[in-house]
Amino acid sequence: MNRHHQAHQQDRIEEQLRQTLPPMPANAEPARDLWPELLRRIDAAAPEPTFTGFGLLDQPWFDGALVAGLVVFAVSVPASIPVLLYYL
């Protein structure tokens, strides 16, 4: 009965889509070129690059927290240093 129910729902969705969306011709093309508009939207959404001259300070805070945690771990467990270096 579950398969029958799913098939019924699928048929109902397909019928609703046919009623809602008009049929598209086989050689349908957009009314205008969409690529220039897409490029404008990408350029408008792109943040302006900022340069402070200090690349290490431009990183998110959690990157620094991760590095500090690794340093604390390496100092407290020196045998882990070769393993950490291997995976870096």
Secondary structure, DSSP 4 states (H G I P E B T S, - for coil): -HHHHHHHHHHHHHHHHHHHSPPPPTT---SS--HHHHHHHHHHHSPPP---S-GGGGS-HHHHHHHHHHHHHHHH-GGGHHHHHHH-
